[in-house]
Amino acid sequence: GLGVQARKLADVSPAEAKDYDLICIGTPVQGGAPARKVLAFVSQLPPVRGKKAAVFCTMHLFGDKKVFQLLKADMEARGMIFLGGFSALGWSRLIANFGPRIFNRGRPNKDELARAYDFGRNILARMT
C-alpha cells in the first residue's frame, strides 16, 4: 500500500534513516517482543526529529501490542512521529525457531494482506 520496495535490515544502515521521510519496520513477534535484530537496528538509529515511523508484525497468536509499545517508545525517543502499527497472524512454530512451521499455515491470508495494503495506503495518506 505504500508503493515502495521493501528492503532487508541487513541491506540498510541505520544512518540511512536521515534520508527517508518514513521509516516502516516489520518484525515477527519473538518471545513477546520484536526480533532482536530489529531491536538492535532501531537502537542504532540516529536522532531523526520529525521523521515519521510505522511498524508491522506477524505473530503466532498475540504479542503485537507489546511490539508496538516497545518500538513506538524507541522510535519516539529518536524524535520520530509514530503513525501506528499493523499485525497479522503469521506462519509459525510453537517455540521460537525450533520445530516445524505447523501453525497458522496460509497466514497472512488474503484478507489480512488486503488489510495490510489498506494500512499502507492510510500511512501514505498521512504523509502529506
All heavy atoms as an XYZ file, in Angstrom:
982
protein
N       0.792     -1.205      0.000
C       0.000      0.000      0.000
C       0.835      1.270      0.000
O       0.347      2.328     -0.338
N       2.101      1.153      0.393
C       2.982      2.328      0.397
C       3.563      2.606     -0.981
O       4.046      3.696     -1.239
C       4.133      2.146      1.397
C       3.752      2.188      2.860
C       4.949      1.798      3.735
C       3.250      3.569      3.244
N       3.556      1.598     -1.853
C       4.102      1.785     -3.189
C       5.619      1.857     -3.210
O       6.197      2.530     -4.059
N       6.266      1.168     -2.274
C       7.726      1.153     -2.211
C       8.230     -0.287     -2.201
O       7.476     -1.203     -1.898
C       8.270      1.894     -0.964
C       7.856      3.345     -0.983
C       7.800      1.222      0.309
N       9.496     -0.450     -2.503
C      10.127     -1.759     -2.441
C      10.666     -1.989     -1.032
O      11.391     -1.145     -0.513
C      11.276     -1.836     -3.454
C      11.983     -3.167     -3.489
C      11.093     -4.296     -3.983
O      10.281     -4.108     -4.874
N      11.242     -5.469     -3.404
N      10.311     -3.100     -0.423
C      10.822     -3.427      0.908
C      12.305     -3.760      0.819
O      12.776     -4.272     -0.189
C      10.054     -4.614      1.480
N      13.025     -3.455      1.896
C      14.450     -3.772      1.975
C      14.709     -4.560      3.239
O      14.093     -4.298      4.276
C      15.274     -2.489      1.987
C      15.138     -1.722      0.665
C      15.917     -0.447      0.646
N      17.354     -0.683      0.788
C      18.210      0.293      1.051
N      17.787      1.531      1.196
N      19.488      0.028      1.173
N      15.626     -5.501      3.188
C      16.010     -6.266      4.370
C      16.869     -5.396      5.271
O      17.671     -4.582      4.791
C      16.798     -7.502      3.960
C      15.973     -8.518      3.213
C      16.804     -9.726      2.865
C      15.952    -10.718      2.104
N      16.681    -11.955      1.835
N      16.707     -5.557      6.588
C      17.516     -4.779      7.532
C      19.005     -4.961      7.279
O      19.776     -4.020      7.429
C      17.200     -5.177      8.974
C      15.929     -4.618      9.586
C      15.841     -5.011     11.053
C      15.845     -3.128      9.433
N      19.406     -6.164      6.893
C      20.820     -6.430      6.640
C      21.368     -5.583      5.489
O      22.569     -5.360      5.404
C      21.025     -7.915      6.338
N      20.476     -5.089      4.628
C      20.894     -4.294      3.472
C      20.771     -2.793      3.705
O      20.973     -2.001      2.776
C      20.056     -4.672      2.246
C      20.238     -6.133      1.847
O      21.295     -6.720      2.188
O      19.330     -6.688      1.210
N      20.417     -2.396      4.932
C      20.197     -0.987      5.246
C      21.052     -0.595      6.444
O      21.129     -1.333      7.422
C      18.710     -0.723      5.585
C      18.471      0.743      5.892
C      17.810     -1.189      4.468
N      21.637      0.568      6.372
C      22.389      1.099      7.511
C      21.462      1.985      8.332
O      20.698      2.780      7.759
C      23.570      1.926      6.997
O      24.050      2.775      8.001
N      21.496      1.897      9.656
C      20.670      2.786     10.471
C      20.908      4.268     10.143
O      19.987      5.071     10.221
C      21.087      2.464     11.905
C      21.551      1.054     11.844
C      22.233      0.932     10.506
N      22.117      4.614      9.730
C      22.427      6.005      9.391
C      21.612      6.499      8.193
O      21.400      7.703      8.041
C      23.918      6.156      9.109
N      21.129      5.581      7.348
C      20.333      5.961      6.183
C      18.967      6.537      6.559
O      18.289      7.125      5.715
C      20.119      4.761      5.256
C      21.360      4.305      4.534
C      21.076      3.100      3.653
O      20.170      3.187      2.795
O      21.748      2.076      3.842
N      18.542      6.376      7.795
C      17.219      6.844      8.225
C      17.034      8.324      7.938
O      15.934      8.767      7.613
C      17.016      6.567      9.712
N      18.105      9.077      8.019
C      18.000     10.526      7.777
C      17.600     10.837      6.340
O      17.110     11.917      6.049
C      19.312     11.214      8.133
C      20.467     10.831      7.246
C      21.762     11.458      7.719
C      22.962     11.114      6.895
N      23.013      9.884      6.170
N      17.764      9.866      5.421
C      17.458     10.069      4.005
C      15.993      9.808      3.658
O      15.582     10.020      2.526
C      18.335      9.157      3.142
C      19.814      9.442      3.312
O      20.169     10.597      3.636
O      20.626      8.512      3.124
N      15.217      9.332      4.617
C      13.835      8.935      4.351
C      12.845      9.763      5.165
O      13.143     10.175      6.277
C      13.634      7.444      4.681
C      14.467      6.544      3.808
C      15.684      6.050      4.248
C      14.035      6.198      2.533
C      16.466      5.228      3.443
C      14.798      5.378      1.721
C      16.015      4.904      2.178
O      16.770      4.091      1.377
N      11.663      9.973      4.592
C      10.589     10.675      5.302
C       9.820      9.728      6.215
O       9.225     10.154      7.194
C       9.617     11.311      4.308
C      10.275     12.384      3.469
O      11.144     13.108      3.993
O       9.936     12.491      2.277
N       9.813      8.439      5.864
C       9.086      7.423      6.625
C       9.977      6.219      6.837
O      10.594      5.729      5.891
C       7.821      6.977      5.875
C       7.057      5.795      6.457
C       6.423      6.141      7.796
C       5.999      5.309      5.474
N      10.044      5.761      8.069
C      10.734      4.519      8.397
C       9.658      3.540      8.847
O       9.000      3.747      9.865
C      11.794      4.714      9.506
C      12.971      5.543      9.010
C      12.335      3.369      9.967
C      12.853      6.985      9.209
N       9.445      2.498      8.056
C       8.424      1.487      8.344
C       9.149      0.159      8.524
O       9.806     -0.316      7.599
C       7.419      1.422      7.202
S       6.028      0.339      7.543
N       9.045     -0.408      9.711
C       9.799     -1.615     10.042
C       8.858     -2.769     10.341
O       7.879     -2.615     11.071
C      10.724     -1.350     11.250
C      11.772     -0.302     10.851
C      11.373     -2.635     11.730
C      12.750      0.041     11.939
N       9.193     -3.928      9.780
C       8.435     -5.139     10.029
C       9.234     -6.122     10.859
O      10.463     -6.163     10.763
N       8.534     -6.895     11.677
C       9.192     -7.869     12.538
C       8.240     -9.007     12.875
O       7.028     -8.794     12.957
C       9.675     -7.208     13.855
O      10.371     -8.183     14.648
C       8.532     -6.636     14.653
N       8.798    -10.198     13.098
C       7.960    -11.213     13.731
C       7.932    -10.944     15.230
O       8.834    -10.294     15.765
C       8.714    -12.513     13.428
C      10.145    -12.097     13.311
C      10.119    -10.701     12.732
N       6.907    -11.416     15.897
C       6.890    -11.373     17.358
C       7.667    -12.596     17.819
O       7.338    -13.720     17.455
C       5.447    -11.410     17.910
C       5.454    -11.499     19.423
C       4.667    -10.196     17.439
N       8.706    -12.364     18.610
C       9.524    -13.453     19.127
C       9.642    -13.303     20.636
O      10.193    -12.312     21.112
C      10.913    -13.453     18.486
C      10.869    -13.772     17.007
C      12.238    -13.807     16.372
O      13.200    -13.224     16.859
N      12.328    -14.486     15.239
N       9.087    -14.246     21.368
C       9.124    -14.171     22.821
C       8.396    -12.955     23.355
O       8.797    -12.367     24.352
N       7.325    -12.555     22.683
C       6.537    -11.405     23.119
C       7.159    -10.061     22.822
O       6.728     -9.040     23.352
N       8.167    -10.027     21.974
C       8.866     -8.781     21.660
C       9.284     -8.783     20.189
O       9.192     -9.815     19.520
C      10.093     -8.644     22.555
N       9.759     -7.643     19.699
C      10.301     -7.628     18.337
C      11.530     -8.538     18.248
O      12.190     -8.815     19.264
C      10.712     -6.169     18.125
C       9.989     -5.390     19.164
C       9.796     -6.322     20.315
N      11.864     -8.978     17.060
C      13.071     -9.765     16.854
C      14.285     -8.968     17.341
O      14.319     -7.743     17.237
C      13.231    -10.108     15.373
N      15.270     -9.668     17.875
C      16.461     -8.996     18.417
C      17.155     -8.133     17.379
O      17.645     -7.046     17.692
C      17.443    -10.026     18.963
C      16.976    -10.655     20.246
C      18.030    -11.586     20.807
N      17.436    -12.364     21.876
C      17.698    -13.627     22.096
N      18.547    -14.276     21.341
N      17.110    -14.257     23.090
N      17.204     -8.610     16.132
C      17.857     -7.834     15.072
C      17.131     -6.511     14.847
O      17.750     -5.498     14.573
C      17.910     -8.629     13.773
C      18.882     -9.778     13.806
C      18.875    -10.542     12.496
C      19.811    -11.727     12.567
N      19.842    -12.480     11.316
N      15.812     -6.531     14.961
C      15.023     -5.303     14.789
C      15.283     -4.351     15.952
O      15.497     -3.156     15.745
C      13.520     -5.633     14.645
C      12.674     -4.375     14.696
C      13.273     -6.397     13.355
N      15.282     -4.869     17.174
C      15.572     -4.021     18.339
C      16.961     -3.400     18.226
O      17.143     -2.212     18.509
C      15.456     -4.819     19.630
C      14.045     -5.171     20.082
C      14.091     -6.121     21.270
C      13.266     -3.913     20.422
N      17.935     -4.197     17.793
C      19.302     -3.683     17.643
C      19.351     -2.596     16.574
O      19.991     -1.553     16.760
C      20.258     -4.816     17.295
N      18.660     -2.811     15.468
C      18.643     -1.825     14.377
C      18.035     -0.501     14.866
O      18.614      0.564     14.668
C      17.852     -2.365     13.187
C      17.805     -1.435     12.022
C      18.807     -1.449     11.073
C      16.750     -0.538     11.864
C      18.776     -0.592      9.987
C      16.711      0.326     10.787
C      17.721      0.298      9.842
N      16.886     -0.589     15.507
C      16.201      0.624     15.974
C      17.052      1.343     17.019
O      17.127      2.582     17.015
C      14.789      0.302     16.505
C      14.143      1.514     17.151
C      13.908     -0.213     15.364
N      17.743      0.597     17.870
C      18.587      1.232     18.888
C      19.772      1.973     18.272
O      20.353      2.848     18.906
C      19.072      0.206     19.913
O      20.079     -0.619     19.354
N      20.119      1.635     17.042
C      21.240      2.286     16.359
C      20.807      3.439     15.459
O      21.655      4.111     14.865
C      22.011      1.262     15.532
C      22.683      0.199     16.357
C      23.257     -0.915     15.505
O      23.351     -0.817     14.292
N      23.647     -1.999     16.146
N      19.499      3.658     15.346
C      19.031      4.766     14.513
C      19.501      6.093     15.107
O      19.433      6.297     16.321
C      17.503      4.774     14.422
C      16.860      3.663     13.586
C      15.354      3.662     13.782
C      17.212      3.825     12.115
N      19.944      7.014     14.270
C      20.341      8.324     14.776
C      19.104      9.146     15.125
O      17.988      8.814     14.692
C      21.088      8.937     13.591
C      20.442      8.316     12.391
C      20.089      6.911     12.816
N      19.272     10.226     15.871
C      18.131     11.122     16.081
C      17.659     11.661     14.730
O      18.471     12.153     13.948
C      18.708     12.240     16.947
C      19.948     11.667     17.550
C      20.463     10.667     16.565
N      16.401     11.500     14.447
C      15.832     11.951     13.166
C      14.526     12.689     13.443
O      13.457     12.266     13.038
C      15.631     10.776     12.178
C      16.946     10.331     11.586
C      14.946      9.590     12.835
N      14.640     13.771     14.150
C      13.482     14.547     14.587
C      12.530     14.857     13.430
O      12.943     15.316     12.387
C      13.950     15.846     15.228
C      12.817     16.608     15.886
C      13.217     17.413     17.081
N      14.081     16.755     18.047
C      13.667     15.893     18.978
N      12.407     15.553     19.045
N      14.515     15.386     19.839
N      11.260     14.528     13.656
C      10.216     14.843     12.700
C       9.970     13.794     11.633
O       8.977     13.868     10.916
N      10.858     12.807     11.513
C      10.618     11.726     10.547
C       9.454     10.893     11.055
O       9.229     10.749     12.248
C      11.848     10.828     10.398
C      13.093     11.546      9.927
C      13.031     11.882      8.478
C      14.346     12.532      8.050
N      14.388     12.823      6.657
N       8.710     10.328     10.143
C       7.549      9.532     10.537
C       7.927      8.051     10.569
O       8.834      7.613      9.862
C       6.402      9.807      9.585
C       6.010     11.281      9.684
C       4.671     11.582      9.128
C       4.301     12.995      9.499
N       4.314     13.912      8.422
N       7.217      7.294     11.414
C       7.525      5.879     11.590
C       6.246      5.062     11.706
O       5.222      5.543     12.190
C       8.372      5.692     12.847
N       6.334      3.812     11.252
C       5.240      2.854     11.381
C       5.859      1.471     11.541
O       7.028      1.257     11.207
C       4.336      2.893     10.154
N       5.055      0.533     12.056
C       5.531     -0.812     12.342
C       4.477     -1.818     11.892
O       3.284     -1.554     11.979
C       5.772     -0.970     13.860
C       6.131     -2.393     14.214
C       6.842     -0.015     14.347
N       4.948     -2.972     11.425
C       4.032     -4.083     11.177
C       4.687     -5.352     11.701
O       5.912     -5.448     11.804
C       3.651     -4.211      9.704
C       4.797     -4.484      8.765
C       5.090     -5.778      8.381
C       5.552     -3.448      8.252
C       6.131     -6.040      7.508
C       6.588     -3.691      7.374
C       6.888     -4.990      7.002
N       3.853     -6.311     12.088
C       4.404     -7.558     12.610
C       3.499     -8.731     12.289
O       2.313     -8.571     12.022
C       4.639     -7.467     14.114
S       3.148     -7.377     15.117
N       4.122     -9.907     12.314
C       3.378    -11.155     12.260
C       3.578    -11.847     13.595
O       4.581    -11.637     14.276
C       3.855    -12.071     11.113
O       5.251    -12.316     11.260
C       3.565    -11.443      9.762
N       2.599    -12.668     13.971
C       2.653    -13.288     15.299
C       2.009    -14.661     15.263
O       1.243    -14.969     14.349
C       1.934    -12.395     16.297
C       0.482    -12.158     15.955
S      -0.220    -10.843     16.930
C      -1.731    -10.579     16.027
N       2.322    -15.443     16.284
C       1.717    -16.769     16.438
C       0.262    -16.602     16.865
O      -0.636    -17.072     16.194
C       2.511    -17.570     17.458
C       1.957    -18.924     17.735
N       2.089    -19.961     16.844
C       1.268    -19.405     18.784
C       1.497    -21.031     17.342
N       1.001    -20.726     18.528
N       0.024    -15.933     17.977
C      -1.323    -15.659     18.471
C      -1.487    -14.250     19.012
O      -2.538    -13.645     18.899
C      -1.709    -16.637     19.602
C      -1.985    -18.066     19.214
C      -2.205    -18.925     20.453
C      -3.188    -18.163     18.300
N      -0.453    -13.728     19.674
C      -0.526    -12.424     20.320
C       0.883    -11.855     20.453
O       1.844    -12.488     20.040
C      -1.198    -12.530     21.702
C      -0.546    -13.540     22.608
C       0.557    -13.208     23.366
C      -1.029    -14.834     22.675
C       1.172    -14.135     24.187
C      -0.433    -15.780     23.497
C       0.681    -15.426     24.253
N       0.994    -10.692     21.043
C       2.289    -10.048     21.250
C       2.444     -8.760     20.486
O       3.381     -8.001     20.710
N       1.516     -8.504     19.581
C       1.643     -7.307     18.749
C       1.590     -6.016     19.560
O       2.346     -5.077     19.288
C       0.605     -7.288     17.639
C      -0.825     -7.455     18.119
O      -1.048     -7.979     19.240
O      -1.751     -7.073     17.371
N       0.746     -5.948     20.576
C       0.626     -4.702     21.358
C       1.944     -4.351     22.039
O       2.368     -3.198     22.043
C      -0.507     -4.815     22.369
C      -1.861     -4.828     21.692
C      -2.994     -4.921     22.679
C      -4.289     -4.845     21.908
N      -5.184     -5.909     22.124
N       2.616     -5.361     22.598
C       3.900     -5.107     23.243
C       4.951     -4.691     22.203
O       5.753     -3.795     22.446
C       4.375     -6.327     24.023
C       5.648     -6.064     24.800
C       6.038     -7.236     25.667
C       7.340     -6.959     26.398
N       7.806     -8.140     27.120
N       4.945     -5.340     21.055
C       5.871     -4.972     19.970
C       5.667     -3.513     19.594
O       6.632     -2.745     19.482
C       5.677     -5.895     18.740
C       6.328     -5.308     17.494
C       6.240     -7.274     19.029
N       4.420     -3.122     19.412
C       4.136     -1.732     19.042
C       4.589     -0.773     20.141
O       5.182      0.272     19.862
C       2.644     -1.527     18.753
C       2.127     -2.324     17.581
C       0.797     -2.662     17.504
C       2.963     -2.756     16.568
C       0.297     -3.399     16.427
C       2.481     -3.497     15.488
C       1.147     -3.815     15.427
N       4.318     -1.111     21.403
C       4.726     -0.242     22.518
C       6.240     -0.066     22.562
O       6.740      1.056     22.703
C       4.244     -0.809     23.853
C       2.764     -0.724     24.063
C       2.317     -1.495     25.311
O       3.039     -2.314     25.858
N       1.087     -1.222     25.742
N       6.981     -1.165     22.459
C       8.439     -1.099     22.531
C       9.034     -0.301     21.378
O       9.877      0.580     21.586
C       9.036     -2.511     22.541
C       8.801     -3.344     23.790
C       9.208     -4.794     23.561
C       9.560     -2.753     24.971
N       8.588     -0.593     20.155
C       9.153      0.110     19.006
C       8.706      1.570     18.959
O       9.494      2.451     18.599
C       8.815     -0.626     17.709
C       9.518     -1.979     17.561
C       9.052     -2.699     16.311
C      11.031     -1.816     17.558
N       7.479      1.830     19.348
C       6.994      3.214     19.400
C       7.865      4.031     20.361
O       8.309      5.128     20.024
C       5.536      3.244     19.848
C       4.952      4.638     19.997
C       3.486      4.544     20.460
C       2.789      5.864     20.438
N       2.956      6.665     21.619
N       8.117      3.490     21.543
C       8.934      4.206     22.528
C      10.342      4.456     22.003
O      10.876      5.570     22.140
C       8.990      3.418     23.838
N      10.953      3.430     21.396
C      12.304      3.593     20.851
C      12.332      4.626     19.726
O      13.248      5.446     19.645
C      12.845      2.260     20.328
C      13.318      1.333     21.422
O      13.355      1.755     22.600
O      13.653      0.178     21.111
N      11.347      4.567     18.853
C      11.316      5.492     17.716
C      11.044      6.922     18.181
O      11.681      7.863     17.715
C      10.294      5.021     16.681
C      10.713      3.737     16.008
S       9.388      3.049     14.995
C      10.361      2.177     13.761
N      10.104      7.083     19.099
C       9.808      8.430     19.600
C      10.994      9.003     20.378
O      11.228     10.212     20.346
C       8.541      8.415     20.446
C       7.296      8.245     19.595
C       6.002      8.209     20.394
O       6.041      7.986     21.627
O       4.933      8.398     19.770
N      11.778      8.149     21.039
C      12.976      8.611     21.749
C      14.004      9.184     20.776
O      14.843      9.997     21.165
C      13.592      7.467     22.548
N      13.910      8.810     19.510
C      14.804      9.327     18.483
C      14.186     10.481     17.704
O      14.701     10.896     16.680
C      15.221      8.189     17.554
C      16.223      7.292     18.217
C      16.318      5.920     17.648
N      17.314      5.150     18.387
C      17.153      4.682     19.616
N      16.044      4.886     20.266
N      18.099      4.003     20.217
N      13.049     10.960     18.191
C      12.413     12.127     17.583
C      11.415     11.827     16.491
O      10.907     12.737     15.835
N      11.108     10.557     16.254
C      10.166     10.193     15.198
C       8.729     10.379     15.651
O       8.431     10.338     16.839
C      10.377      8.736     14.776
C      11.716      8.460     14.167
S      11.818      6.714     13.713
C      13.575      6.533     13.583
N       7.862     10.559     14.691
C       6.421     10.653     14.920
C       5.830      9.295     14.546
O       5.860      8.898     13.382
C       5.799     11.771     14.065
C       6.440     13.110     14.413
C       4.279     11.798     14.231
C       6.206     14.193     13.380
N       5.327      8.564     15.541
C       4.819      7.211     15.323
C       3.398      7.285     14.772
O       2.506      7.837     15.401
C       4.849      6.421     16.632
C       4.562      4.959     16.455
C       5.542      4.114     15.962
C       3.333      4.437     16.780
C       5.292      2.759     15.801
C       3.067      3.086     16.625
C       4.058      2.245     16.133
N       3.185      6.709     13.585
C       1.882      6.769     12.921
C       1.006      5.550     13.178
O      -0.183      5.581     12.892
C       2.065      6.950     11.411
C       2.778      8.226     10.976
C       2.909      8.259      9.462
C       2.059      9.459     11.488
N       1.591      4.468     13.694
C       0.761      3.308     14.004
C       1.396      2.004     13.626
O       2.516      1.945     13.125
N       0.640      0.932     13.884
C       1.130     -0.400     13.617
C       0.049     -1.294     13.052
O      -1.142     -1.030     13.199
N       0.483     -2.345     12.409
C      -0.420     -3.331     11.818
C       0.105     -4.715     12.173
O       1.316     -4.948     12.166
C      -0.458     -3.190     10.291
C      -1.232     -4.292      9.626
C      -2.610     -4.231      9.564
C      -0.589     -5.399      9.097
C      -3.343     -5.268      8.987
C      -1.301     -6.431      8.520
C      -2.683     -6.364      8.456
N      -0.802     -5.641     12.474
C      -0.379     -7.008     12.783
C      -1.283     -8.020     12.097
O      -2.442     -7.734     11.787
C      -0.398     -7.246     14.287
O      -1.716     -7.106     14.788
N      -0.719     -9.199     11.877
C      -1.461    -10.315     11.296
C      -0.843    -11.610     11.801
O       0.325    -11.635     12.204
C      -1.388    -10.270      9.777
N      -1.631    -12.657     11.792
C      -1.083    -13.968     12.124
C      -0.077    -14.348     11.046
O      -0.247    -14.006      9.877
C      -2.192    -15.011     12.193
C      -3.200    -14.857     13.323
C      -4.264    -15.947     13.222
C      -2.533    -14.881     14.678
N       0.971    -15.041     11.455
C       1.977    -15.487     10.509
C       2.234    -16.968     10.663
O       2.004    -17.551     11.727
N       2.706    -17.574      9.638
C       3.075    -18.977      9.646
C       4.135    -19.157     10.708
O       5.160    -18.480     10.692
C       3.586    -19.340      8.272
C       3.671    -20.799      7.967
C       3.033    -21.812      8.604
C       4.440    -21.385      6.931
N       3.358    -23.019      8.026
C       4.224    -22.774      6.984
C       5.281    -20.890      5.956
C       4.816    -23.664      6.111
C       5.869    -21.770      5.079
C       5.644    -23.143      5.159
N       3.928    -20.028     11.679
C       4.817    -20.036     12.835
C       5.079    -21.421     13.399
O       4.428    -22.400     13.051
C       4.226    -19.142     13.931
O       2.996    -19.654     14.388
N       6.030    -21.411     14.321
C       6.378    -22.579     15.113
C       5.840    -22.352     16.514
O       5.559    -21.227     16.903
C       7.894    -22.725     15.170
C       8.528    -22.952     13.819
C      10.049    -22.893     13.957
N      10.704    -23.301     12.745
C      11.174    -22.455     11.833
N      11.049    -21.160     11.984
N      11.761    -22.911     10.747
N       5.765    -23.397     17.302
C       5.272    -23.252     18.663
C       6.273    -22.509     19.540
O       5.925    -21.609     20.288
C       4.951    -24.619     19.277
C       4.382    -24.584     20.691
C       3.104    -23.766     20.726
C       4.130    -25.980     21.195
N       7.559    -22.856     19.424
C       8.571    -22.254     20.284
C       9.674    -21.651     19.426
O      10.443    -22.379     18.786
C       9.176    -23.292     21.253
C       8.067    -23.897     22.114
C      10.267    -22.677     22.097
C       8.507    -25.063     22.952
N       9.740    -20.338     19.420
C      10.810    -19.596     18.735
C      11.098    -20.178     17.359
O      10.204    -20.341     16.570
C      12.047    -19.541     19.609
N      12.349    -20.487     17.087
C      12.733    -21.010     15.779
C      12.971    -22.514     15.806
O      13.698    -23.040     14.974
C      13.997    -20.290     15.282
C      13.683    -18.881     14.857
O      12.618    -18.623     14.322
N      14.594    -17.973     15.102
N      12.369    -23.207     16.763
C      12.559    -24.645     16.881
C      11.334    -25.380     16.370
O      10.202    -24.998     16.629
C      12.831    -25.034     18.340
C      14.041    -24.349     18.908
C      13.891    -23.293     19.786
C      15.308    -24.727     18.519
C      14.994    -22.645     20.303
C      16.428    -24.080     19.016
C      16.266    -23.027     19.917
N      11.573    -26.461     15.665
C      10.484    -27.296     15.188
C       9.923    -26.829     13.859
O      10.266    -25.780     13.343
N       9.039    -27.643     13.313
C       8.455    -27.319     12.011
C       7.424    -26.192     12.121
O       6.826    -25.974     13.170
C       7.785    -28.627     11.598
C       7.450    -29.292     12.894
C       8.553    -28.908     13.847
N       7.260    -25.479     11.032
C       6.219    -24.446     10.973
C       4.890    -25.151     10.696
O       4.585    -25.484      9.566
C       6.522    -23.446      9.874
C       7.663    -22.557     10.185
C       7.832    -21.551      9.099
N       8.805    -20.558      9.508
C       9.098    -19.495      8.824
N       8.501    -19.255      7.676
N       9.993    -18.644      9.262
N       4.130    -25.342     11.739
C       2.867    -26.071     11.577
C       1.660    -25.235     11.983
O       0.533    -25.670     11.824
C       2.881    -27.400     12.375
C       3.096    -27.140     13.863
C       3.924    -28.351     11.826
C       2.939    -28.365     14.748
N       1.882    -24.042     12.517
C       0.775    -23.210     12.967
C       0.510    -22.081     11.978
O       1.422    -21.526     11.386
C       1.071    -22.631     14.356
C       1.225    -23.680     15.405
C       2.475    -24.132     15.774
C       0.108    -24.257     15.995
C       2.627    -25.120     16.734
C       0.246    -25.247     16.958
C       1.505    -25.676     17.326
N      -0.733    -21.732     11.851
C      -1.160    -20.603     11.019
C      -0.742    -20.770      9.555
O      -0.387    -19.799      8.893
C      -0.624    -19.278     11.573
C      -1.087    -18.989     12.973
O      -2.166    -19.400     13.377
N      -0.266    -18.291     13.731
N      -0.782    -21.997      9.059
C      -0.452    -22.204      7.637
C      -1.349    -21.327      6.773
O      -2.512    -21.159      7.043
C      -0.633    -23.662      7.253
C       0.447    -24.552      7.796
C       0.331    -25.945      7.178
N       1.233    -26.852      7.836
C       2.454    -27.134      7.401
N       2.882    -26.569      6.296
N       3.222    -27.965      8.053
N      -0.756    -20.777      5.738
C      -1.518    -19.917      4.839
C      -1.719    -18.508      5.367
O      -2.517    -17.745      4.831
N      -1.013    -18.165      6.435
C      -1.137    -16.828      7.006
C       0.122    -16.044      6.722
O       1.190    -16.612      6.703
C      -1.358    -16.896      8.514
C      -2.616    -17.632      8.943
C      -3.885    -17.183      8.301
N      -4.665    -16.152      8.944
C      -5.537    -16.327      9.904
N      -5.744    -17.512     10.413
N      -6.215    -15.323     10.370
N       0.045    -14.769      6.560
C      -1.181    -13.997      6.454
C      -1.993    -14.403      5.225
O      -1.433    -14.722      4.188
C      -0.704    -12.549      6.351
C       0.765    -12.575      6.146
C       1.236    -13.948      6.430
N      -3.298    -14.379      5.397
C      -4.184    -14.790      4.316
C      -4.584    -13.587      3.449
O      -4.127    -12.474      3.664
C      -5.417    -15.520      4.869
C      -6.263    -14.649      5.767
O      -6.296    -13.423      5.633
N      -6.962    -15.272      6.704
N      -5.450    -13.850      2.487
C      -5.851    -12.825      1.527
C      -6.480    -11.598      2.219
O      -6.176    -10.455      1.884
C      -6.849    -13.441      0.540
C      -7.123    -12.623     -0.677
C      -8.168    -13.348     -1.539
C      -7.650    -13.542     -2.919
N      -8.634    -14.169     -3.801
N      -7.342    -11.832      3.208
C      -7.993    -10.732      3.927
C      -6.978     -9.912      4.720
O      -7.036     -8.682      4.743
C      -9.079    -11.245      4.874
C     -10.278    -11.806      4.126
O     -10.500    -11.430      2.949
O     -10.986    -12.640      4.718
N      -6.040    -10.614      5.382
C      -5.017     -9.900      6.153
C      -4.102     -9.093      5.235
O      -3.712     -7.967      5.564
C      -4.206    -10.890      6.995
C      -5.028    -11.475      8.124
C      -4.440    -12.745      8.701
O      -3.779    -13.504      7.968
O      -4.659    -12.972      9.900
N      -3.766     -9.648      4.084
C      -2.939     -8.909      3.133
C      -3.683     -7.682      2.597
O      -3.075     -6.625      2.393
C      -2.480     -9.817      2.002
C      -1.504    -10.918      2.422
C      -1.242    -11.872      1.253
C      -0.207    -10.326      2.944
N      -4.985     -7.793      2.413
C      -5.786     -6.640      1.986
C      -5.794     -5.572      3.075
O      -5.680     -4.370      2.789
C      -7.209     -7.069      1.639
N      -5.895     -6.002      4.342
C      -5.837     -5.040      5.453
C      -4.457     -4.399      5.549
O      -4.332     -3.220      5.862
C      -6.213     -5.723      6.772
C      -7.700     -6.008      6.889
C      -8.176     -6.467      8.276
N      -7.192     -6.512      9.316
C      -6.687     -7.637      9.864
N      -7.102     -8.811      9.445
N      -5.798     -7.572     10.834
N      -3.407     -5.175      5.270
C      -2.045     -4.627      5.269
C      -1.907     -3.568      4.180
O      -1.313     -2.505      4.400
C      -1.021     -5.738      5.064
N      -2.469     -3.845      3.021
C      -2.451     -2.879      1.921
C      -3.165     -1.588      2.348
O      -2.646     -0.488      2.148
C      -3.114     -3.479      0.680
C      -3.145     -2.542     -0.491
C      -2.064     -2.448     -1.357
C      -4.260     -1.742     -0.735
C      -2.085     -1.573     -2.425
C      -4.288     -0.874     -1.797
C      -3.198     -0.786     -2.647
O      -3.223      0.092     -3.705
N      -4.327     -1.732      2.960
C      -5.078     -0.563      3.431
C      -4.306      0.212      4.495
O      -4.334      1.444      4.521
C      -6.447     -0.981      3.981
C      -7.394     -1.466      2.902
O      -7.141     -1.194      1.706
O      -8.389     -2.134      3.254
N      -3.615     -0.507      5.375
C      -2.780      0.146      6.384
C      -1.713      0.999      5.694
O      -1.503      2.160      6.053
C      -2.135     -0.897      7.298
C      -1.120     -0.320      8.251
C      -1.519      0.408      9.357
C       0.235     -0.508      8.030
C      -0.578      0.949     10.237
C       1.178      0.016      8.904
C       0.765      0.744     10.003
N      -1.043      0.423      4.701
C      -0.028      1.174      3.958
C      -0.608      2.395      3.272
O      -0.005      3.477      3.293
N      -1.771      2.263      2.662
C      -2.416      3.409      1.985
C      -2.761      4.497      3.007
O      -2.613      5.684      2.731
C      -3.679      2.965      1.238
C      -3.455      1.959      0.129
C      -2.519      2.384     -0.954
N      -3.042      3.547     -1.658
C      -2.332      4.293     -2.486
N      -1.080      3.999     -2.727
N      -2.869      5.315     -3.082
N      -3.235      4.091      4.188
C      -3.573      5.041      5.243
C      -2.324      5.783      5.716
O      -2.351      7.004      5.906
C      -4.244      4.305      6.407
C      -4.706      5.235      7.505
O      -4.738      6.454      7.346
N      -5.051      4.664      8.629
N      -1.232      5.054      5.914
C       0.024      5.687      6.321
C       0.472      6.670      5.243
O       0.874      7.802      5.538
C       1.116      4.629      6.597
C       0.749      3.781      7.816
C       2.490      5.255      6.744
C       0.679      4.519      9.127
N       0.418      6.252      3.992
C       0.819      7.110      2.882
C      -0.023      8.395      2.855
O       0.513      9.491      2.663
C       0.688      6.355      1.574
C       1.212      7.041      0.321
C       2.699      7.327      0.446
C       0.929      6.188     -0.906
N      -1.322      8.268      3.091
C      -2.194      9.451      3.099
C      -1.839     10.402      4.216
O      -1.985     11.626      4.092
C      -3.655      9.005      3.228
N      -1.328      9.883      5.325
C      -0.968     10.721      6.468
C       0.411     11.386      6.282
O       0.807     12.203      7.103
C      -0.983      9.879      7.736
C      -2.393      9.420      8.064
C      -2.453      8.443      9.186
N      -2.030      9.063     10.437
C      -1.794      8.388     11.550
N      -1.932      7.071     11.553
N      -1.418      8.996     12.637
N       1.102     11.038      5.229
C       2.420     11.602      4.971
C       2.336     13.002      4.367
O       3.297     13.744      4.412
C       3.231     10.697      4.043
C       3.625      9.379      4.664
S       4.700      9.546      6.083
C       6.128     10.312      5.356
N       1.204     13.331      3.770
C       1.108     14.642      3.100
C       0.481     15.686      3.984
O      -0.087     15.448      4.983
C       0.277     14.507      1.810
O      -1.001     13.931      2.127
C       1.005     13.650      0.808
